[in-house]
Amino acid sequence: MKRIIFLLVFVSSFLSGCNEKPSLQKYFVENTENKNFLVLDFSPKMLNLDSLKLTSEENTALKSFEKVNILAFKLNDSNKSEFESERVKVDEILSEEKYQQLMKFGNGKDGASVSFIGDTEHIDEFVFYANNKENGFAVVRVLGKDMNPTGIFTLMSVLKNANIDMKQLKPLQQLIAK
């Protein structure tokens, strides 16, 4: 009897693992070592902001922000077919029901979109996705707790006053320069 229960548990866990849908988090992890991708992670500490100089609204926005993950695919002559298949994978992930689209610009092959997970006052993840058939694509995940669109715009205005160590952004600068 114990063997049968063990076998049922094993088979059900195996089958449920096989049916798992892809996620952006898994996609980022899977492509960390891929030479065509650049992966960067940022935390609020990298902003070097003096919280004493921020308004209460700016502090609330900053506290709701946990980290940013960036995944960029730089298109070149040798990786055009991979670019197309990777772009389709990202499009499929972002078409899942859990991602609610706020805005979309351009068309399917050139453009950008902003999506989120959660409800409008308690957002756990914002996703900025931009793709261009000549340059490649980038996916930016802004992760946090109880974020909202107003807080994201407030956070973006706070970034103007951030004292970011540009050495930390060197890989991104090099990718853009190529």
Backbone as ProteinMPNN parsed JSONL, in Angstrom:
{"seq_chain_A": "MKRIIFLLVFVSSFLSGCNEKPSLQKYFVENTENKNFLVLDFSPKMLNLDSLKLTSEENTALKSFEKVNILAFKLNDSNKSEFESERVKVDEILSEEKYQQLMKFGNGKDGASVSFIGDTEHIDEFVFYANNKENGFAVVRVLGKDMNPTGIFTLMSVLKNANIDMKQLKPLQQLIAK", "coords_chain_A": {"N_chain_A": [[0.811, -1.193, 0.0], [1.94, 1.248, 0.784], [3.784, 1.575, -1.209], [2.179, 1.995, -3.453], [0.93, 4.424, -2.8], [3.211, 6.052, -2.662], [4.069, 5.838, -5.339], [1.857, 7.03, -6.665], [2.007, 9.659, -5.642], [4.534, 10.404, -6.617], [4.161, 10.205, -9.439], [2.055, 12.062, -9.819], [3.294, 14.438, -8.972], [5.343, 14.597, -10.836], [3.892, 14.833, -13.245], [2.499, 17.221, -12.777], [4.622, 18.98, -12.675], [5.51, 18.886, -15.286], [3.494, 20.176, -16.619], [3.733, 22.773, -15.981], [3.495, 26.192, -16.645], [5.513, 28.428, -18.593], [7.353, 31.11, -17.063], [8.175, 34.584, -16.595], [10.188, 34.875, -14.736], [11.429, 32.312, -14.742], [12.222, 32.339, -17.4], [14.106, 34.42, -17.424], [16.068, 33.272, -15.728], [16.76, 30.953, -17.183], [18.072, 32.093, -19.352], [20.287, 33.382, -18.428], [22.961, 32.619, -18.795], [23.201, 32.677, -21.527], [24.861, 33.819, -24.334], [23.789, 35.736, -26.027], [22.197, 37.313, -24.517], [21.838, 39.911, -22.099], [21.828, 40.238, -18.67], [20.684, 42.021, -15.956], [20.427, 43.066, -12.558], [18.857, 45.188, -10.231], [18.738, 46.853, -7.112], [16.923, 48.801, -4.637], [18.87, 49.998, -3.06], [20.931, 50.648, -4.761], [20.278, 53.069, -5.773], [21.112, 55.05, -4.116], [19.786, 57.046, -2.502], [18.886, 59.73, -0.359], [16.806, 59.2, 2.114], [15.763, 60.983, 3.901], [15.447, 63.334, 2.551], [13.331, 62.923, 0.916], [9.863, 63.161, 0.006], [6.89, 62.131, 1.819], [5.259, 60.699, 0.095], [7.106, 59.965, -1.898], [8.835, 58.372, -0.364], [7.076, 56.282, 0.32], [6.59, 55.2, -2.216], [9.194, 54.35, -2.835], [9.627, 52.428, -0.839], [7.827, 50.478, -1.616], [9.002, 49.308, -3.741], [11.06, 46.649, -4.702], [13.016, 45.343, -6.382], [14.672, 45.468, -9.616], [14.718, 43.684, -12.595], [16.513, 43.178, -15.534], [16.463, 42.027, -18.807], [18.048, 41.707, -21.774], [18.124, 41.235, -25.254], [20.452, 41.354, -27.666], [20.356, 41.947, -30.968], [22.023, 40.582, -33.797], [23.762, 39.839, -36.911], [24.28, 37.093, -36.801], [22.447, 35.92, -35.048], [19.769, 36.047, -35.781], [17.647, 34.173, -36.252], [17.394, 32.995, -33.746], [16.676, 35.233, -32.296], [14.071, 35.728, -33.266], [12.681, 33.402, -32.389], [13.007, 33.638, -29.606], [11.739, 36.064, -29.114], [9.114, 35.36, -29.696], [8.672, 33.545, -27.607], [8.704, 35.266, -25.356], [6.518, 36.909, -26.004], [4.477, 34.991, -25.827], [4.58, 34.314, -23.09], [3.884, 36.788, -21.937], [1.303, 36.97, -22.848], [-0.216, 35.468, -21.213], [-2.903, 35.015, -18.895], [-2.464, 36.122, -16.346], [-0.969, 38.417, -16.685], [-1.775, 41.7, -17.001], [-2.415, 44.005, -19.427], [-1.406, 47.344, -19.592], [-0.646, 49.372, -21.399], [0.099, 49.629, -24.894], [2.329, 50.036, -27.559], [3.055, 50.675, -30.974], [3.442, 47.877, -33.256], [3.126, 44.24, -33.388], [5.731, 43.285, -34.034], [7.504, 45.389, -33.787], [7.715, 47.539, -31.18], [6.306, 48.406, -27.962], [5.278, 47.485, -24.647], [3.405, 47.767, -21.598], [2.794, 45.954, -18.801], [1.17, 44.332, -15.988], [1.113, 42.466, -12.87], [-1.312, 41.629, -10.577], [-3.674, 43.712, -8.786], [-4.94, 47.003, -9.559], [-4.241, 48.673, -7.386], [-2.584, 47.185, -5.84], [-0.041, 46.105, -6.895], [2.232, 43.622, -7.847], [4.173, 43.211, -9.704], [5.547, 44.989, -12.372], [5.87, 44.996, -15.874], [7.912, 45.965, -18.413], [8.194, 45.882, -21.8], [10.014, 45.91, -24.721], [10.53, 45.736, -28.198], [12.405, 45.45, -31.204], [12.866, 44.953, -34.589], [15.352, 45.445, -35.661], [17.205, 45.905, -33.64], [16.792, 44.253, -31.369], [15.426, 42.999, -28.289], [14.08, 43.972, -25.075], [13.292, 43.179, -21.732], [11.92, 44.401, -18.861], [11.536, 43.895, -15.533], [9.842, 45.156, -12.837], [9.777, 44.682, -9.56], [7.85, 44.405, -6.569], [5.95, 45.288, -3.626], [2.584, 45.901, -3.195], [2.59, 47.994, -5.091], [1.632, 50.771, -7.198], [0.331, 52.397, -10.163], [0.682, 55.223, -9.91], [2.631, 55.372, -7.932], [4.791, 54.201, -9.276], [5.334, 56.13, -11.251], [6.007, 58.206, -9.558], [8.285, 57.111, -8.4], [9.906, 57.029, -10.67], [10.312, 59.77, -11.065], [11.805, 60.319, -8.82], [14.133, 59.052, -9.432], [15.589, 60.855, -10.886], [17.024, 62.265, -9.032], [18.691, 60.409, -8.023], [21.778, 58.975, -7.015], [23.379, 57.199, -8.744], [25.78, 54.689, -9.088], [27.615, 54.658, -11.834], [29.321, 52.694, -12.756], [28.125, 50.331, -12.167], [26.256, 50.116, -14.115], [27.633, 49.641, -16.399], [27.685, 47.205, -18.065], [25.188, 47.414, -19.342], [25.419, 49.86, -20.688], [27.462, 49.198, -22.465], [26.171, 47.313, -24.05], [24.205, 48.848, -25.287], [25.795, 50.592, -26.744], [26.895, 49.013, -28.728]], "CA_chain_A": [[0.0, 0.0, 0.0], [2.831, 2.403, 0.836], [4.394, 1.722, -2.535], [1.173, 2.555, -4.355], [0.8, 5.842, -2.449], [4.448, 6.711, -3.098], [4.04, 5.893, -6.796], [0.872, 8.033, -7.054], [2.554, 10.972, -5.328], [5.623, 10.641, -7.557], [3.61, 10.422, -10.777], [1.302, 13.31, -9.856], [4.226, 15.573, -8.905], [6.044, 14.638, -12.12], [2.974, 15.357, -14.256], [2.211, 18.636, -12.535], [5.84, 19.708, -13.044], [5.59, 18.945, -16.75], [2.46, 21.068, -17.123], [3.984, 24.134, -15.528], [3.64, 27.178, -17.708], [6.723, 29.242, -18.441], [7.164, 32.408, -16.42], [9.281, 35.501, -16.881], [11.286, 34.57, -13.818], [12.14, 31.151, -15.295], [12.835, 32.756, -18.66], [15.319, 35.165, -17.057], [17.054, 32.324, -15.192], [17.199, 30.086, -18.276], [18.898, 32.816, -20.317], [21.365, 34.08, -17.73], [24.265, 32.251, -19.36], [23.146, 32.758, -22.98], [25.733, 34.923, -24.785], [23.004, 36.746, -26.733], [21.429, 38.081, -23.543], [22.444, 40.639, -20.994], [20.932, 40.204, -17.526], [21.091, 42.922, -14.876], [19.51, 43.198, -11.438], [19.069, 46.403, -9.449], [17.972, 46.972, -5.878], [16.759, 50.215, -4.259], [20.119, 50.496, -2.475], [21.787, 51.165, -5.836], [19.865, 54.427, -6.112], [21.827, 55.951, -3.205], [18.923, 58.184, -2.197], [18.775, 60.151, 1.029], [15.376, 59.111, 2.408], [15.355, 62.154, 4.679], [15.129, 64.421, 1.621], [12.19, 62.524, 0.104], [8.529, 63.406, 0.566], [6.283, 60.884, 2.311], [4.796, 59.989, -1.103], [8.29, 59.376, -2.527], [9.289, 57.287, 0.518], [6.13, 55.173, 0.164], [6.871, 54.593, -3.525], [10.491, 53.68, -2.745], [9.475, 51.251, 0.02], [7.053, 49.452, -2.313], [9.889, 48.804, -4.801], [12.031, 45.691, -4.175], [14.145, 45.183, -7.302], [14.43, 45.523, -11.056], [15.469, 42.723, -13.402], [16.537, 43.549, -16.952], [16.956, 41.005, -19.726], [18.099, 42.324, -23.105], [18.651, 40.418, -26.345], [21.056, 42.234, -28.674], [20.276, 41.309, -32.281], [23.104, 40.771, -34.758], [23.577, 39.022, -38.12], [24.405, 35.657, -36.542], [21.437, 35.368, -34.139], [18.434, 36.49, -36.205], [16.623, 33.136, -36.056], [17.197, 32.862, -32.303], [15.922, 36.419, -31.88], [12.654, 35.548, -33.572], [12.094, 32.393, -31.5], [12.988, 34.17, -28.242], [10.701, 37.094, -29.084], [7.837, 34.641, -29.64], [8.548, 33.009, -26.241], [8.33, 36.367, -24.459], [5.144, 37.281, -26.353], [3.586, 33.96, -25.279], [4.54, 34.463, -21.631], [3.137, 37.998, -21.597], [-0.107, 36.845, -23.235], [-0.909, 34.712, -20.176], [-3.97, 35.752, -18.235], [-2.03, 36.839, -15.14], [-0.409, 39.709, -17.086], [-2.777, 42.644, -17.479], [-1.723, 45.022, -20.216], [-1.806, 48.733, -19.369], [-0.439, 50.143, -22.625], [0.851, 48.982, -25.973], [2.727, 50.985, -28.589], [3.59, 50.021, -32.166], [2.776, 46.643, -33.65], [3.665, 43.038, -32.768], [7.161, 43.052, -34.26], [8.199, 46.594, -33.327], [6.858, 48.261, -30.265], [6.529, 48.27, -26.53], [4.078, 47.306, -23.847], [3.52, 47.822, -20.146], [1.836, 45.027, -18.204], [1.377, 44.164, -14.557], [0.474, 41.361, -12.169], [-1.961, 42.108, -9.368], [-4.75, 44.63, -9.135], [-4.383, 48.336, -9.809], [-3.703, 49.307, -6.177], [-1.686, 46.241, -5.16], [0.695, 45.491, -7.99], [3.433, 42.916, -7.416], [5.177, 43.214, -10.775], [5.351, 45.72, -13.617], [6.732, 44.479, -16.932], [8.099, 46.834, -19.573], [8.735, 45.042, -22.863], [10.211, 46.642, -25.972], [11.24, 44.948, -29.203], [12.662, 46.123, -32.466], [13.419, 43.939, -35.483], [16.731, 45.784, -36.042], [18.102, 45.982, -32.481], [16.567, 43.191, -30.4], [14.351, 43.305, -27.356], [14.412, 44.058, -23.652], [12.206, 42.975, -20.786], [12.274, 44.972, -17.566], [10.583, 43.533, -14.473], [9.928, 45.951, -11.612], [9.118, 43.868, -8.547], [7.615, 45.083, -5.307], [4.749, 44.939, -2.877], [1.557, 46.94, -3.166], [2.902, 49.13, -5.957], [0.525, 51.235, -8.023], [0.875, 53.205, -11.261], [1.117, 56.536, -9.428], [3.898, 55.155, -7.232], [5.845, 53.951, -10.266], [5.702, 57.424, -11.838], [6.702, 58.942, -8.492], [9.617, 56.509, -8.314], [10.669, 57.473, -11.841], [10.747, 61.154, -10.853], [12.836, 60.262, -7.783], [15.368, 58.581, -10.069], [16.352, 62.024, -11.355], [17.886, 62.695, -7.927], [19.479, 59.266, -7.554], [23.225, 59.049, -7.187], [23.683, 55.836, -9.181], [27.162, 54.412, -9.464], [27.536, 54.296, -13.251], [30.098, 51.474, -12.99], [27.188, 49.216, -12.068], [25.476, 50.089, -15.355], [28.548, 49.497, -17.522], [27.26, 46.193, -19.049], [24.064, 47.927, -20.121], [25.967, 50.904, -21.561], [28.215, 48.533, -23.537], [25.207, 46.682, -24.937], [23.56, 49.906, -26.074], [26.801, 51.186, -27.624], [27.25, 48.099, -29.833]], "C_chain_A": [[0.861, 1.267, 0.0], [3.468, 2.647, -0.518], [3.43, 2.377, -3.515], [1.007, 4.052, -4.078], [2.025, 6.613, -2.907], [4.456, 6.889, -4.617], [3.049, 6.956, -7.285], [1.379, 9.448, -6.794], [3.649, 11.344, -6.326], [5.094, 10.986, -8.942], [2.862, 11.751, -10.836], [2.227, 14.525, -9.777], [4.999, 15.714, -10.216], [5.154, 15.261, -13.191], [2.652, 16.825, -14.025], [3.417, 19.492, -12.873], [5.959, 19.867, -14.542], [4.591, 19.941, -17.326], [2.671, 22.508, -16.695], [4.186, 25.059, -16.71], [4.941, 27.944, -17.505], [6.385, 30.556, -17.759], [8.337, 33.3, -16.796], [10.471, 35.202, -15.974], [12.105, 33.38, -14.331], [12.871, 31.526, -16.575], [14.128, 33.527, -18.397], [16.414, 34.199, -16.615], [17.622, 31.453, -16.309], [18.174, 30.776, -19.226], [20.051, 33.587, -19.693], [22.72, 33.828, -18.371], [24.31, 32.329, -20.886], [23.915, 34.002, -23.438], [24.982, 36.027, -25.526], [22.213, 37.657, -25.796], [22.332, 38.806, -22.564], [21.42, 40.641, -19.876], [21.506, 41.103, -16.446], [20.009, 42.955, -13.807], [19.874, 44.448, -10.65], [18.208, 46.351, -8.196], [17.833, 48.456, -5.535], [18.039, 50.819, -3.676], [21.025, 51.125, -3.527], [21.443, 52.605, -6.196], [20.573, 55.467, -5.259], [21.033, 57.221, -2.921], [18.941, 58.479, -0.699], [17.288, 60.204, 1.37], [14.872, 60.296, 3.222], [14.952, 63.321, 3.778], [13.918, 64.106, 0.742], [10.886, 62.886, 0.801], [7.965, 62.077, 1.064], [5.774, 60.042, 1.138], [5.968, 59.28, -1.801], [8.84, 58.225, -1.688], [8.389, 56.066, 0.395], [6.393, 54.444, -1.148], [8.17, 53.803, -3.477], [10.391, 52.401, -1.912], [8.697, 50.133, -0.67], [7.886, 48.739, -3.384], [10.945, 47.885, -4.185], [13.247, 45.513, -5.075], [13.685, 45.303, -8.743], [15.319, 44.474, -11.706], [15.374, 43.175, -14.854], [17.138, 42.392, -17.738], [16.893, 41.612, -21.116], [18.737, 41.362, -24.096], [19.152, 41.378, -27.412], [21.118, 41.483, -30.004], [21.511, 41.619, -33.117], [22.873, 39.819, -35.932], [23.582, 37.526, -37.829], [23.3, 35.085, -35.649], [19.994, 35.754, -34.505], [17.35, 35.43, -35.974], [16.352, 32.924, -34.565], [16.392, 34.046, -31.77], [14.434, 36.208, -32.087], [12.009, 34.518, -32.638], [12.026, 32.885, -30.056], [11.922, 35.254, -28.095], [9.321, 36.452, -28.969], [7.61, 34.072, -28.233], [8.098, 34.098, -25.267], [6.895, 36.797, -24.733], [4.148, 36.281, -25.759], [3.468, 34.077, -23.763], [3.675, 35.663, -21.254], [1.668, 37.95, -22.022], [-0.897, 36.017, -22.222], [-1.874, 35.619, -19.43], [-3.504, 36.573, -17.037], [-1.42, 38.209, -15.456], [-1.513, 40.588, -17.666], [-2.049, 43.778, -18.191], [-2.295, 46.407, -19.934], [-1.755, 49.531, -20.659], [0.308, 49.29, -23.637], [1.102, 50.027, -27.044], [3.25, 50.195, -29.777], [2.781, 48.797, -32.535], [3.485, 45.448, -33.024], [5.156, 42.836, -32.933], [8.04, 44.22, -33.863], [7.265, 47.301, -32.371], [7.224, 48.014, -28.822], [5.199, 48.061, -25.838], [4.424, 47.438, -22.374], [2.413, 46.936, -19.603], [2.107, 44.948, -16.706], [0.69, 42.907, -14.062], [-0.062, 41.918, -10.861], [-3.187, 42.902, -9.739], [-4.193, 46.044, -9.094], [-3.824, 49.045, -8.579], [-2.73, 48.42, -5.413], [-0.925, 45.434, -6.209], [1.982, 44.868, -7.449], [4.55, 42.992, -8.449], [4.703, 44.063, -11.947], [6.305, 45.124, -14.632], [6.726, 45.465, -18.091], [8.797, 45.978, -20.632], [8.827, 45.873, -24.128], [10.954, 45.735, -26.942], [11.313, 45.719, -30.503], [13.372, 45.133, -33.368], [14.84, 44.247, -35.946], [17.705, 45.733, -34.871], [17.976, 44.83, -31.507], [15.402, 43.537, -29.503], [14.888, 43.378, -25.933], [13.143, 43.87, -22.843], [12.7, 43.507, -19.449], [11.162, 44.607, -16.582], [10.851, 44.424, -13.263], [9.102, 45.203, -10.577], [8.964, 44.646, -7.256], [6.393, 44.543, -4.611], [3.823, 46.139, -2.855], [1.95, 48.194, -3.949], [1.621, 49.559, -6.661], [1.1, 52.129, -9.113], [1.383, 54.57, -10.819], [2.472, 56.413, -8.74], [5.047, 54.906, -8.184], [6.287, 55.262, -10.897], [6.424, 58.297, -10.817], [8.129, 58.435, -8.37], [10.487, 56.959, -9.49], [11.14, 58.92, -11.677], [11.839, 61.224, -9.79], [14.184, 59.862, -8.394], [16.22, 59.732, -10.589], [17.357, 62.475, -10.297], [18.774, 61.574, -7.399], [20.958, 59.475, -7.876], [23.729, 57.645, -7.545], [25.142, 55.732, -9.576], [27.146, 53.874, -10.894], [28.363, 53.063, -13.603], [29.181, 50.253, -12.971], [26.357, 49.07, -13.345], [26.347, 49.862, -16.593], [28.123, 48.402, -18.515], [26.112, 46.667, -19.928], [24.533, 48.995, -21.104], [26.702, 50.271, -22.741], [27.259, 47.875, -24.534], [24.558, 47.722, -25.855], [24.519, 50.485, -27.105], [27.117, 50.307, -28.834], [26.384, 48.293, -31.044]], "O_chain_A": [[0.554, 2.235, -0.695], [3.668, 3.793, -0.923], [3.832, 3.221, -4.316], [0.95, 4.855, -5.01], [1.904, 7.699, -3.474], [4.806, 7.956, -5.121], [3.357, 7.703, -8.213], [1.202, 10.336, -7.628], [3.684, 12.47, -6.822], [5.538, 11.959, -9.55], [3.014, 12.497, -11.803], [1.979, 15.533, -10.439], [5.279, 16.83, -10.654], [5.602, 16.115, -13.956], [2.544, 17.593, -14.981], [3.254, 20.629, -13.317], [6.461, 20.885, -15.019], [4.816, 20.491, -18.404], [1.859, 23.375, -17.021], [4.935, 24.763, -17.641], [5.413, 28.091, -16.378], [5.264, 31.053, -17.866], [9.37, 32.818, -17.26], [11.622, 35.27, -16.405], [13.334, 33.435, -14.351], [13.998, 31.089, -16.809], [15.131, 33.308, -19.075], [17.554, 34.294, -17.071], [18.832, 31.238, -16.373], [19.012, 30.115, -19.839], [20.716, 34.367, -20.375], [23.538, 34.742, -18.473], [25.357, 32.07, -21.479], [23.642, 35.109, -22.973], [25.489, 37.143, -25.641], [21.632, 38.651, -26.231], [23.438, 38.362, -22.253], [20.264, 41.004, -20.097], [22.669, 40.967, -16.065], [18.819, 42.881, -14.114], [21.051, 44.734, -10.428], [17.08, 45.859, -8.227], [18.555, 49.284, -6.091], [18.261, 52.025, -3.789], [21.799, 52.031, -3.22], [22.23, 53.286, -6.852], [20.633, 56.638, -5.632], [21.54, 58.331, -3.078], [19.005, 57.563, 0.122], [16.588, 61.134, 0.969], [13.673, 60.577, 3.227], [14.197, 64.198, 4.198], [13.522, 64.928, -0.084], [10.812, 62.915, 2.029], [8.51, 61.017, 0.757], [5.846, 58.814, 1.179], [5.836, 58.137, -2.239], [9.266, 57.21, -2.239], [8.877, 54.937, 0.367], [6.415, 53.214, -1.187], [8.243, 52.701, -4.022], [11.012, 51.395, -2.253], [8.886, 48.961, -0.344], [7.495, 47.678, -3.871], [11.646, 48.282, -3.255], [14.382, 45.529, -4.597], [12.494, 45.249, -9.05], [16.511, 44.38, -11.412], [14.295, 43.51, -15.343], [18.183, 41.852, -17.377], [15.82, 41.99, -21.587], [19.767, 40.751, -23.809], [18.37, 42.128, -27.997], [21.85, 40.502, -30.138], [21.988, 42.753, -33.151], [21.892, 39.075, -35.942], [22.941, 36.763, -38.551], [23.219, 33.865, -35.503], [19.114, 35.782, -33.645], [16.248, 35.766, -35.542], [15.209, 32.699, -34.168], [15.534, 33.883, -30.903], [13.63, 36.475, -31.194], [10.903, 34.743, -32.147], [11.067, 32.572, -29.35], [11.273, 35.345, -27.053], [8.463, 36.941, -28.234], [6.49, 34.11, -27.723], [7.209, 33.87, -24.447], [6.131, 37.026, -23.795], [3.099, 36.675, -25.248], [2.373, 33.953, -23.214], [2.833, 35.571, -20.361], [0.875, 38.794, -21.605], [-2.113, 35.876, -22.354], [-1.678, 36.832, -19.348], [-4.088, 37.616, -16.742], [-1.363, 39.071, -14.58], [-2.109, 40.26, -18.693], [-1.174, 44.426, -17.617], [-3.503, 46.623, -20.022], [-2.684, 50.27, -20.985], [1.042, 48.366, -23.288], [0.213, 50.804, -27.396], [3.841, 49.132, -29.588], [1.606, 48.677, -32.189], [4.375, 45.639, -32.195], [5.794, 42.266, -32.048], [9.233, 44.031, -33.623], [6.134, 47.626, -32.732], [8.292, 47.492, -28.502], [4.14, 48.408, -26.361], [5.568, 47.249, -21.961], [1.237, 47.14, -19.906], [3.129, 45.429, -16.218], [-0.187, 42.352, -14.724], [0.654, 42.598, -10.126], [-3.692, 42.797, -10.857], [-3.07, 46.249, -8.633], [-2.998, 49.945, -8.725], [-2.118, 48.863, -4.441], [-1.148, 44.235, -6.376], [2.724, 45.499, -6.696], [5.726, 42.854, -8.114], [3.596, 43.88, -12.452], [7.436, 44.78, -14.288], [5.682, 45.762, -18.672], [9.864, 45.418, -20.382], [7.842, 46.471, -24.561], [11.897, 45.045, -26.555], [10.435, 46.509, -30.851], [14.37, 44.534, -32.968], [15.477, 43.394, -36.564], [18.903, 45.54, -35.075], [18.964, 44.457, -30.873], [14.498, 44.274, -29.896], [15.988, 42.914, -25.632], [12.068, 44.337, -23.218], [13.761, 43.114, -18.964], [10.001, 44.966, -16.777], [11.961, 44.441, -12.731], [7.882, 45.101, -10.697], [9.828, 45.443, -6.888], [5.87, 43.484, -4.958], [4.235, 47.254, -2.533], [1.676, 49.315, -3.521], [0.647, 48.807, -6.714], [2.242, 52.577, -9.001], [2.416, 55.028, -11.307], [3.354, 57.248, -8.939], [6.166, 55.352, -7.932], [7.484, 55.493, -11.064], [7.343, 59.039, -11.165], [9.069, 59.221, -8.252], [11.673, 57.238, -9.315], [12.244, 59.262, -12.102], [12.707, 62.095, -9.852], [15.24, 60.286, -7.924], [17.437, 59.598, -10.719], [18.417, 63.005, -10.628], [19.522, 61.768, -6.44], [21.316, 60.078, -8.888], [24.412, 56.995, -6.754], [25.67, 56.574, -10.302], [26.707, 52.748, -11.128], [28.132, 52.447, -14.643], [29.427, 49.268, -13.668], [25.816, 47.997, -13.611], [25.843, 49.888, -17.716], [28.192, 48.642, -19.72], [26.066, 46.359, -21.119], [24.075, 49.021, -22.246], [26.588, 50.738, -23.874], [27.52, 47.882, -25.737], [24.39, 47.489, -27.052], [24.108, 50.831, -28.212], [27.564, 50.815, -29.862], [26.561, 47.602, -32.047]]}, "name": "protein", "num_of_chains": 1, "seq": "MKRIIFLLVFVSSFLSGCNEKPSLQKYFVENTENKNFLVLDFSPKMLNLDSLKLTSEENTALKSFEKVNILAFKLNDSNKSEFESERVKVDEILSEEKYQQLMKFGNGKDGASVSFIGDTEHIDEFVFYANNKENGFAVVRVLGKDMNPTGIFTLMSVLKNANIDMKQLKPLQQLIAK"}
